Amino acid sequence: MNIKYFDHAATTAVREEVLKEMIPYFSLNYGNASSLYGIGRISKKAMEESRQKVANVLHCEPSEIYFTGCGSESDNMAIKGVAMANKEKGNHIITTKIEHPAVINTCKALERDGFEITYLNVDSEGFICLSELENAITDKTILISIMFANNEIGTIEPIREAGLIAKKHNIYFHTDAVQAIGNLPIHVDDFHIDLLSMSAHKFYGPKGVGALYARTGVKFERFLDGGHQEKNKRGGTENVAGIVGLGKAIELAYQELDEYNDKLTRLRDYYIQRIEKEVPYIKVNGSRTKRLPGNANISFQFIEGESLLLKLDLKGICTSSGSACSSGEATPSHVLTAIGLPAEIANGALRVSIGAENTKEEIDYLVENIKQIVEQLRSISPSYQEFIKGK
Ligand code: PLP
C-alpha cells in the first residue's frame, strides 16, 4: 500500500542527499575520530564540518556544540548537567507542564534527588505566562527550561521574552528545540538561549544522533563518563556517520526554510479549513497563529482519537493521537490536559504533522477518510447517540 505519512513530528525519512553523505562513513571512512592517523583524521574533519554547520544555523561558535545520541539525551545532559554543576548555588528549576517526557521525567528524576521543580501552567492555547515565570523565580533558581515549540499542539512559546527574564535574573536558560529546529529560524543570542537541544531525525536526518548547544561559560557536568570525547562532556566513540547526517540535514533545512515553511503552512491551513467546514463537533487545539507550520491537532468529539488513528492506518495513513492507550484505558495527554481540555475532548484528538513530501491530493485523501471514519465511529458512539437524542 502506498503510505500517506502525516507523522513528521514523530520522525522523518532520511533525505537522499543526507544518506549519500553518510554512507562513506560506515565503511570507507571508518576511522575512529580520536585516532591520529589518516582515516581517523578524515572522520574528525567530517565531524568538525558538521559542528560548523550546526553553529552556522544557531549563530554560535562550533566549540559550543556537543553531539549526543538523541534529543532526549541532549535534554538530560542540559538539565542534569546544569543541576549537578550548580547545586551549591541552588536546587530550584523552572519548567512547564507541557514539556516532552525527555524534560518532564528528567525533572522528576532530579526531584527524587532533592531538587525542587516548578511546572508552569499554560493557557488554553498552550502558552506560558511570562509573569508567572518571573514570579516563580527564587534565589535558589539555577535553570529555566522551556520548550521552543510543543510536539503535540505545535504552539510556539515566547522564547525570546522568557530568555530575557532568565538573563535579567542571571539564571541559565535551556530550550528543548527538538520540534523547532528545521522549522523555525533560531539565533541563540537574539533569544538569550544558554542551552538548546535538537535531534536529527526530526529534520530529515538519521535517528540516534542529536546535539546540545551550550554557551561558552555555562557550567554543566559531564553526561557520560568515559573518554575525552566532546570536550570531556560525553564519553564514547562518536557516531561519525550520524553526525555527518545531522550536519547535512540541518544545512539543507535552513537553505530551504522559507519555501518549506510556506508549503507546510499552506497545506496545514487547507487541512484545518476543510475539517472545520466539513466535520461538525471538532476543536482545533493549540494556537491559531503561533504554531509550527506542519502541525494540526484537532479533537473530534464523541470518538476516540486512537480508534480514528487505527482506522486511518488501515487506509495507509499515518497520524498520531493525543492519548496513550494502556490496558484498554485511554489516558488523556498531559499537554491536552494542561490546556484545560476535558478528558472526553482530549481523547478525541488527532495530530497530523505535515512534511516535505506531502501534497494537496494527500490532504484531500486524508480529509475524505477522516470524514467517513468519524461518521462511522459516531454512529456507534453512545455519547454521540445521547447527544443527538437530547438535541
Ligand atoms: N523533545 C521533544 C519536544 C520531542 O518532540 C522529542 C521527540 O519526539 C524529544 C524531545 C526526544 O527526542 P529523541 O526522540 O531524539 O530522543
Boltz pocket constraint, residues with backbone or C-beta under 6 A from the ligand:
constraints:
  - pocket:
      binder: B
      contacts: [[A, 9], [A, 10], [A, 69], [A, 70], [A, 71], [A, 72], [A, 73], [A, 75], [A, 100], [A, 102], [A, 147], [A, 149], [A, 150], [A, 151], [A, 176], [A, 178], [A, 179], [A, 198], [A, 199], [A, 200], [A, 209], [A, 210]]
      max_distance: 6.0
